């Protein structure tokens, strides 16, 4: 499966996006194409350059 490089995440979004569960800041994991909430222990996927900020769509981080 090849990565779609035509839809890159705009890092400026990090200034306005917060975790929907904890309302804390997020970090960007470019390799995994995820926004990470360490406070919630969740990673939100980025699909086609669009962050999917739904708790039901998030991956639970390993402890």
N, C-alpha and C positions, 0 to 999 in steps of 0.2 A: 504494500500500500504506500503510495507516495503522498508526501505532504503537499497541500495546496498552498503554494507560496504567494498566490495572487490575492489572498485575503489575510493580510498581516494585522495583528492586534495593535491598535493605537495606544501606546503607553500613556498618553495624556489622559486617557479614561481613568487611570488609577487615581488621579487627583479627585475624581468625583464619585467613583464606585466604592461602596462599602459592603461588608458582609450582610446579607439579608437576615441572618439569624442573630448575630452579636452586635451589629452596627459598628464594627471595628474595621480598620484599614486592611487592605489586601496586598499580597505580593504577587508578582508575575513570574511564573515558571515558563520561560520561553521554550525549553526543550519539550515539556509535556503539554504546552499550549493550555495552561490552566491558570486561574487566579486562585491563590491560596489564602485561606483564612486560618491562621494558626490558632486563634482564639476558639474557633468552632471545631477545628480539626477536620476541615472540609476543603476540597479542591473543586472549583467550579470550572467546567470545560469552556473552551473558546472554540466555536465552530464557525468557519468561514469568516473569521475576524470579529465575530460577535460573541461577547461573553454571555453565557447562559446562567443567569443568577437565580436559579431555582434550587432550593434545598433538595428537592426530590431528584434532581439531575446531578447533584454533587457527588464526588467520590470521597469516601471516608479515608482520612490519612492514617497511615500506620502509626501506632504508638511509639 
